[in-house]
């Protein structure tokens, strides 16, 4: 697969701190379908079916907070090129020393986006991870995240340095960005303060989305929005809240770009106000927690 020149290959992982670590671990392992593959310095590394190592890293903290976002990079040489590009554009980078690397990492550069979110660029893994087969819905990968930002244009320009290109914009202000064959790996929404609005896990098909909804509902976690089918990306969706209040998504059948399109300049598609987020018209309106950022870090 071709990727944009000097671009990231996709999401590597999201790292969160949560006030009740045990409850979060139980939820993601017992109900969401992740597998714990490592624990290092108080950080618990949870893998999906196709993750290079871990897709979610959880640690204990006083409130729900984003510790960092991490994107995969194909090689050490590509990492050096991205670090140079960022530095020249005014975004200082720091290389993580070998002794401070997380499990599965070989090279890491750390920087910040314009909103102050810590962003890691990761080369890895150092080892493969065996994941047991289970007869339940298991996310294939951490597919995308949505960031709330007070300055979408500045954020868009920063992530363009990492190889992201905008595919769609909606009337309420959501911008969708791609970095690989997936329709989007990142989306940006206007917000008064920086905010990790949600993270989304690809389960493959509409059947797995619905099967996952049934299992989660039986375990006491009914969806807060969905099922439905989005316009941008055309994916089937259901959204939930984890024990810390983090919004998470099961999705399937996301629109894909062909290899010929990956480096092409594709016109941005604008979605008018008639689009309500669900092409099927059955999901209803999303809850307030989905559309409004907390007034302060950790508040839900």
Secondary structure per residue as TSV (DSSP state, phi and psi in degrees):
chain	resnum	aa	ss	phi	psi
A	1	X	-	360.0	132.3
A	2	X	-	-80.6	147.1
A	3	X	-	-129.7	158.1
A	4	X	-	-54.5	143.9
A	5	X	T	-56.5	128.5
A	6	X	T	60.1	22.0
A	7	X	-	-95.5	159.5
A	8	X	-	-69.8	159.2
A	9	X	-	-94.5	-15.6
A	10	X	E	153.4	-175.0
A	11	X	E	-69.4	138.3
A	12	X	E	-97.2	-55.7
A	13	X	E	-163.2	166.1
A	14	X	E	-116.4	135.9
A	15	X	E	-113.3	124.6
A	16	X	E	-123.9	148.3
A	17	X	E	-104.4	142.8
A	18	X	E	-135.8	149.1
A	19	X	S	-74.2	-25.8
A	20	X	-	-125.1	88.4
A	21	X	H	-62.8	-41.9
A	22	X	H	-63.0	-42.5
A	23	X	H	-63.7	-40.6
A	24	X	H	-65.4	-44.9
A	25	X	H	-62.1	-43.7
A	26	X	H	-60.1	-42.4
A	27	X	I	-64.1	-50.8
A	28	X	I	-70.0	-30.9
A	29	X	I	-85.8	-46.5
A	30	X	I	-81.7	-28.3
A	31	X	I	-121.1	-37.0
A	32	X	I	-83.0	-23.3
A	33	X	-	99.2	16.4
A	34	X	-	-89.1	164.8
A	35	X	E	-124.2	127.7
A	36	X	E	-75.7	124.7
A	37	X	E	-114.8	-12.9
A	38	X	E	-165.1	153.3
A	39	X	E	-133.4	124.9
A	40	X	E	-145.2	118.5
A	41	X	T	53.6	41.7
A	42	X	T	81.7	3.2
A	43	X	E	-105.9	128.7
A	44	X	E	-104.0	125.2
A	45	X	E	-104.0	120.2
A	46	X	E	-115.9	131.6
A	47	X	E	-107.9	150.8
A	48	X	-	-97.7	-177.0
A	49	X	S	-67.5	-29.7
A	50	X	S	-119.8	13.8
A	51	X	-	-68.3	146.3
A	52	X	S	-65.2	-36.4
A	53	X	S	-145.6	-84.6
A	54	X	-	-120.6	141.9
A	55	X	S	-97.0	-22.9
A	56	X	E	-137.2	132.3
A	57	X	E	-121.3	124.1
A	58	X	E	-117.0	139.4
A	59	X	E	-142.1	165.5
A	60	X	E	-83.1	141.3
A	61	X	-	-158.1	167.5
A	62	X	S	-67.2	-29.8
A	63	X	S	-141.6	165.4
A	64	X	-	-63.7	125.2
A	65	X	E	-153.5	146.4
A	66	X	E	-79.4	119.7
A	67	X	E	-80.9	-52.1
A	68	X	E	-165.4	160.9
A	69	X	E	-104.8	143.8
A	70	X	E	-129.8	135.4
A	71	X	E	-118.2	142.4
A	72	X	E	-77.9	146.5
A	73	X	-	-129.1	141.7
A	74	X	S	-69.8	-31.7
A	75	X	-	-156.1	165.9
A	76	X	H	-63.6	-34.6
A	77	X	H	-66.2	-43.2
A	78	X	H	-64.6	-36.0
A	79	X	H	-63.0	-43.4
A	80	X	H	-60.5	-41.2
A	81	X	H	-64.8	-41.4
A	82	X	H	-66.0	-41.4
A	83	X	H	-62.1	-40.4
A	84	X	H	-65.2	-42.9
A	85	X	H	-61.5	-44.8
A	86	X	H	-64.3	-45.1
A	87	X	H	-61.5	-43.8
A	88	X	H	-63.8	-27.6
A	89	X	T	-88.2	3.6
A	90	X	T	94.3	18.2
A	91	X	-	-115.6	94.3
A	92	X	-	-58.3	144.7
A	93	X	-	-121.9	148.9
A	94	X	E	-129.6	131.3
A	95	X	E	-83.3	132.4
A	96	X	-	-78.6	128.3
A	97	X	-	-67.8	150.9
A	98	X	G	-52.8	-38.1
A	99	X	G	-69.9	-14.8
A	100	X	G	-103.7	2.7
A	101	X	-	-67.7	147.2
A	102	X	-	-78.9	162.1
A	103	X	T	-54.5	138.5
A	104	X	T	86.4	-2.9
A	105	X	E	-102.2	144.5
A	106	X	E	-112.6	-33.9
A	107	X	E	-146.5	137.6
A	108	X	E	-142.1	134.5
A	109	X	E	-118.0	137.1
A	110	X	E	-116.9	138.3
A	111	X	E	-146.6	-172.0
A	112	X	E	-132.0	143.3
A	113	X	-	-82.1	175.1
A	114	X	T	-61.3	-19.1
A	115	X	T	-90.9	2.0
A	116	X	-	88.3	3.7
A	117	X	-	-69.4	131.0
A	118	X	E	-73.0	129.0
A	119	X	E	-121.4	125.9
A	120	X	E	-106.7	140.3
A	121	X	E	-111.5	119.8
A	122	X	E	-121.1	131.9
A	123	X	E	-108.6	132.9
A	124	X	E	174.0	-175.0
A	125	X	-	-91.7	168.0
A	126	X	S	-82.8	-19.6
A	127	X	S	-151.5	155.4
A	128	X	-	-84.7	160.0
A	129	X	-	-124.1	127.8
A	130	X	-	-85.3	131.9
A	131	X	-	-118.9	125.7
A	132	X	-	-66.4	144.5
A	133	X	-	-74.2	135.1
A	134	X	-	-133.6	149.4
A	135	X	S	-92.9	66.7
A	136	X	S	-160.5	171.7
A	137	X	-	-67.0	128.0
A	138	X	-	-127.6	116.8
A	139	X	-	-55.2	135.8
A	140	X	-	-74.3	-39.5
A	141	X	E	-162.9	161.3
A	142	X	E	-79.1	108.6
A	143	X	E	-91.0	-40.5
A	144	X	E	-158.2	162.7
A	145	X	E	-131.3	156.7
A	146	X	E	-121.1	127.9
A	147	X	E	-110.5	130.2
A	148	X	E	-82.3	137.6
A	149	X	E	-145.4	140.1
A	150	X	S	-73.4	-14.2
A	151	X	-	-140.6	86.7
A	152	X	H	-61.4	-39.3
A	153	X	H	-64.1	-42.0
A	154	X	H	-64.9	-41.1
A	155	X	H	-65.0	-42.7
A	156	X	H	-59.3	-42.7
A	157	X	H	-66.2	-39.4
A	158	X	H	-62.8	-50.3
A	159	X	H	-70.2	-21.8
A	160	X	H	-62.6	-32.0
A	161	X	H	-64.0	-24.4
A	162	X	T	-89.5	0.9
A	163	X	T	103.0	4.9
A	164	X	-	-78.1	144.5
A	165	X	E	-131.4	139.9
A	166	X	E	-77.0	134.1
A	167	X	E	-107.4	-41.9
A	168	X	E	-143.0	153.5
A	169	X	E	-135.9	140.3
A	170	X	E	-108.0	160.7
A	171	X	T	-58.2	-40.0
A	172	X	T	-69.3	-10.2
A	173	X	S	110.9	13.0
A	174	X	-	-86.4	129.4
A	175	X	E	-111.8	132.3
A	176	X	E	-108.0	133.2
A	177	X	E	-127.0	139.9
A	178	X	E	-114.3	154.6
A	179	X	S	-139.3	-0.3
A	180	X	S	-152.6	-156.1
A	181	X	S	-70.3	-21.7
A	182	X	B	-65.5	143.9
A	183	X	S	-53.0	-41.1
A	184	X	-	-151.6	144.6
A	185	X	S	-114.1	-17.3
A	186	X	E	-144.4	142.6
A	187	X	E	-134.5	151.3
A	188	X	E	-122.2	133.3
A	189	X	E	-127.1	146.8
A	190	X	E	-68.5	137.1
A	191	X	-	-153.8	154.6
A	192	X	S	-71.8	-24.2
A	193	X	S	-142.9	155.6
A	194	X	-	-58.0	143.8
A	195	X	E	-161.7	129.4
A	196	X	E	-83.5	99.9
A	197	X	E	-71.1	-46.4
A	198	X	E	-163.1	163.9
A	199	X	E	-124.1	145.5
A	200	X	E	-127.5	136.1
A	201	X	E	-116.0	127.8
A	202	X	E	-82.0	120.4
A	203	X	E	-108.3	3.9
A	204	X	E	102.7	-65.8
A	205	X	S	-130.3	164.9
A	206	X	H	-61.8	-34.4
A	207	X	H	-61.6	-41.7
A	208	X	H	-71.4	-34.4
A	209	X	H	-58.9	-45.9
A	210	X	H	-73.1	-38.3
A	211	X	H	-64.8	-38.9
A	212	X	H	-65.2	-38.5
A	213	X	H	-62.7	-41.2
A	214	X	H	-62.2	-43.9
A	215	X	H	-67.2	-42.0
A	216	X	H	-67.9	-39.8
A	217	X	H	-61.6	-41.7
A	218	X	H	-64.2	-27.9
A	219	X	T	-89.2	4.2
A	220	X	T	95.8	12.3
A	221	X	-	-118.8	82.8
A	222	X	-	-73.4	149.9
A	223	X	-	-64.6	144.7
A	224	X	S	-88.8	-16.0
A	225	X	E	-157.8	134.9
A	226	X	E	105.6	175.8
A	227	X	E	-76.2	159.4
A	228	X	E	-168.0	-177.6
A	229	X	E	-130.1	121.3
A	230	X	-	-68.8	161.2
A	231	X	S	-80.1	-72.3
A	232	X	T	-58.7	120.5
A	233	X	T	92.2	-23.5
A	234	X	-	61.2	19.2
A	235	X	-	-85.6	147.3
A	236	X	E	-77.5	141.9
A	237	X	E	-140.7	152.3
A	238	X	E	-142.3	142.6
A	239	X	E	-119.7	146.9
A	240	X	E	-138.6	172.7
A	241	X	E	-118.9	135.6
A	242	X	-	-81.8	177.0
A	243	X	T	-59.7	-23.2
A	244	X	T	-88.7	-5.9
A	245	X	-	95.5	5.4
A	246	X	-	-71.2	130.9
A	247	X	E	-81.9	130.2
A	248	X	E	-133.5	152.9
A	249	X	E	-128.8	137.2
A	250	X	E	-96.5	130.8
A	251	X	E	-140.8	163.2
A	252	X	E	-151.9	161.5
A	253	X	-	62.7	40.0
A	254	X	-	-67.7	139.6
A	255	X	-	-56.8	140.6
A	256	X	B	-118.2	146.4
A	257	X	-	-93.8	149.3
A	258	X	-	-77.1	164.2
A	259	X	G	-59.8	-33.2
A	260	X	G	-67.6	-23.6
A	261	X	G	-87.1	-14.9
A	262	X	T	-62.2	-38.8
A	263	X	T	-103.0	4.9
A	264	X	S	-84.7	150.9
A	265	X	-	-83.8	105.1
A	266	X	-	-101.3	131.8
A	267	X	-	-56.5	138.6
A	268	X	-	-70.9	133.3
A	269	X	E	-92.4	128.1
A	270	X	E	-100.8	130.4
A	271	X	E	-104.5	125.8
A	272	X	-	-78.4	176.9
A	273	X	T	-66.4	-13.8
A	274	X	T	-69.4	-20.9
A	275	X	-	-82.3	123.0
A	276	X	-	-106.5	11.6
A	277	X	S	100.6	-16.2
A	278	X	-	-138.2	111.8
A	279	X	T	-68.9	-23.2
A	280	X	T	-79.1	-25.6
A	281	X	S	76.0	23.9
A	282	X	-	-115.6	-13.1
A	283	X	S	-78.1	-21.1
A	284	X	-	76.1	-168.0
A	285	X	-	-86.0	143.0
A	286	X	-	-67.3	155.9
A	287	X	-	-71.8	165.5
A	288	X	H	-59.2	-34.3
A	289	X	H	-65.1	-20.9
A	290	X	H	-81.2	-30.1
A	291	X	H	-107.7	-12.0
A	292	X	S	-123.7	127.7
A	293	X	-	-68.5	146.7
A	294	X	-	-56.9	150.6
A	295	X	S	-72.7	-21.3
A	296	X	S	-147.3	158.7
A	297	X	T	-54.7	130.0
A	298	X	T	88.0	-11.6
A	299	X	-	-83.0	139.2
A	300	X	-	-136.5	360.0
